[in-house]
Amino acid sequence: MSTYVFKAMDFAGAQASGEVEAENKQIVADQLKSRGLVVLEIADKHTSREINLALFQRVKGAELTILTRQMSTMVNSGMTILRALYVLEAQTENKVLRETVVKVRKDVEAGLPLSDALERHPKLFNPLFVAMTRAGETGGVLDAALLRVADQLEKEDSLRRQVKSAMAYPLVVMGFAFSVLIALVAFIVPVFVSVFKELGGELPSITKFTVLLSKAVTGYWWLCMMLVAAIVFAFRRWKRTDRGRAQWDTLRLRIPFKIGDIVQKISLARWSRTLSALISAGVPILQALEITGKTAGNHVVETAMADVIANVKAGGTIAAPLKNTPVFPGMVCSMIGVGEETGALDTMLEKIADFYEDQVESAVKQLTSILEPVMIILVGAIVGFIVISMYMPLFKVYDSIK
């Protein structure tokens, strides 16, 4: 048995509070309802003595997907939303997610619709999640809407994992190359510097550069770290600005070695899947286009959506403005046009999303095969540069003796 403190009110609006001993919060809530009280808050009396580690936790995409599927299943079985939230609250292991569910449950108990309660937590529930939930509430098909949300989250998580797996190899190699460079500059070059002092004479330019780099790393390593931190901070701050984000998203589409191609395919797959899910859920087309632009993850696509929204408001089609945007290939525009003509836009968008998700998987494999020799050449170039710069003065001495 645990001790819980509660806050509630009766139907006349009078506040009530106190302590109750029970096995869990659900029993406390049932007891208060049987007394004709509306529950405002239920908390463990000893919660404040616990160490709060929420700052070190985050909610994974898979955890949110599982929670959404569970809620869809419980609603489909006839369970009330409030009872489903109590169950999710009791069985959710992630502390951040559990605390969010508690806040959502309290808002629902206070009379808010589920979609409005979710909208108060934008960091966890994006506009797509909220809009599809609201459409499901309006149409009386909340379980189906939540299932679509879970499918959407699952697809996005799968796409994210593909990209991460593709970037794992080059990041590991780049980290290894950087470590080798630091080790050579910090430990090997100083040994040669003492030899060069004994030999005397003018050092080649390439050797001077390497020696200067070695002195900077060994003598001013703190300044180097501060410089790197400043560059990272300035880049992230620039990327948060509207102009910086637009420039960065445009630049990403032009990165060579098929990286820009992959970025484009990911944006198209996410855009198509999101718009298809929103239209299937019954979200109004203008609202669906607006949400799709916000969740596309690319400023170029978001700008294209602004043109599409303006054209649709004027009585036009979705496909027409997309033809003027380079990021949307002709095939996508043609399929969207056919979908609008036949009334099967959501089906066409789903097929586009499936196609580009397969393309992303294929492009990721090609990227890995391209990056392997590039990374090997890069590591070899770093080591070769250091070795040549250190041995050139020795070759000059040998030539002079000869």
Stockholm file with secondary structure:
# STOCKHOLM 1.0

chainA/1-402         MSTYVFKAMDFAGAQASGEVEAENKQIVADQLKSRGLVVLEIADKHTSREINLALFQRVKGAELTILTRQMSTMVNSGMTILRALYVLEAQTENKVLRETVVKVRKDVEAGLPLSDALERHPKLFNPLFVAMTRAGETGGVLDAALLRVADQLEKEDSLRRQVKSAMAYPLVVMGFAFSVLIALVAFIVPVFVSVFKELGGELPSITKFTVLLSKAVTGYWWLCMMLVAAIVFAFRRWKRTDRGRAQWDTLRLRIPFKIGDIVQKISLARWSRTLSALISAGVPILQALEITGKTAGNHVVETAMADVIANVKAGGTIAAPLKNTPVFPGMVCSMIGVGEETGALDTMLEKIADFYEDQVESAVKQLTSILEPVMIILVGAIVGFIVISMYMPLFKVYDSIK
#=GR chainA/1-402 SS CEEEEEEEECTTCCEEEEEEEESSHHHHHHHHHHTTCEEEEEEETTGGGSCCCGGGCCCCHHHHHHHHHHHHHHHHTTCCHHHHHHHHHHHCCCHHHHHHHHHHHHHHHTTCCHHHHHHTCTTTSCHHHHHHHHHHHHHTCHHHHHHHHHHHHHHHHHHHHHHHHHHHHHHHHHHHHHHHHHHIIIIIHHHHHHHHHHHCSCCCHHHHHHHHHHHHHHHSHHHHHHHHHHHHHHHHHHHHSHHHHHHHHHHHTTCTTTHHHHHHHHHHHHHHHHHHHHHHTTCCHHHHHHHHHHHSSCHHHHHHHHHHHHHHHTTCCSHHHHTTCTTSCHHHHHHHHHHHHHTCHHHHHHHHHHHHHHHHHHHHHHHHHHHHHHHHHHHHHHHHHHHHHHHHHHHHHHHHHC
#=GC SS_cons         CEEEEEEEECTTCCEEEEEEEESSHHHHHHHHHHTTCEEEEEEETTGGGSCCCGGGCCCCHHHHHHHHHHHHHHHHTTCCHHHHHHHHHHHCCCHHHHHHHHHHHHHHHTTCCHHHHHHTCTTTSCHHHHHHHHHHHHHTCHHHHHHHHHHHHHHHHHHHHHHHHHHHHHHHHHHHHHHHHHHIIIIIHHHHHHHHHHHCSCCCHHHHHHHHHHHHHHHSHHHHHHHHHHHHHHHHHHHHSHHHHHHHHHHHTTCTTTHHHHHHHHHHHHHHHHHHHHHHTTCCHHHHHHHHHHHSSCHHHHHHHHHHHHHHHTTCCSHHHHTTCTTSCHHHHHHHHHHHHHTCHHHHHHHHHHHHHHHHHHHHHHHHHHHHHHHHHHHHHHHHHHHHHHHHHHHHHHHHHC
//
